[in-house]
């Protein structure tokens, strides 16, 4: 009966129904993110970043193996977004990224002490309040798995798009950056399996710049590259509609959404 009804309903009405149901399911978390004192404080702090870097460029640094062949010393003095466990590189690099963003529950849960003790502006999912507590440079973002959109106001809800890189792009837009350069976004994983499946690493990590990134015993989720591409396309459209651009300088990267450029040409 349900399938018969679906066959006779306009697609637009079906999509509206799905969207309404999705919104209803999000209501408890949306309300918490709207009124909780920690989120209110974060929202106020996030607003101070709006257009703060207008007209400038930034680098969004993925964590792919290609970083091992990228001269990251050239980024000293540049505005940079780092993600997840990029801080494992800081001692060798000699300087931190300008910002750190992490929205994956498994990563945050297993590295909460490390994340909490960093001293750069950090942006985490609102769900991370289970493991992290407020700090001067720590911001709770209201990110969700559902409700696809490109948020132009980072103080409100952001769709994760199955990749923290997409969250970085929404933040970069809100911060006012004119040009975003991707590096280390290899968009390719040696480990295969059903997207979003949680697995436990059995040894060295072949998918990131550091073999200990998701080392033995670390729980992590297999990537959903198809959903990520949908998100990236939305980011590309939003930036271009506003006269801004995103380019991809990843060495050997497999992502085809953004124009390819040579990393060294920026210096």
Secondary structure, DSSP 4 states (H G I P E B T S, - for coil): -HHHHHHHS-HHHHHHHHHHHHHHHHHHHHHHHHH-HHHHHHHHHHHTTTTTTTT-EEEEE--SGGGGGS-GGGGTTSEEEEETTGGGGHHHHSS--SEEEE--HHHHHHHHHHHHH--SEEEEEGGGGGT----TTEEEEEEESSS----S-TTSEEE-TTSHHHHHHHHHHHHT-SEEEEES-----SS-SSTT-EEE--SS-SSSSSTTTT-TT-EEE---HHHHHHHHHHHHHHHHHTT-EEEE--TT----SSEE--GGGG-
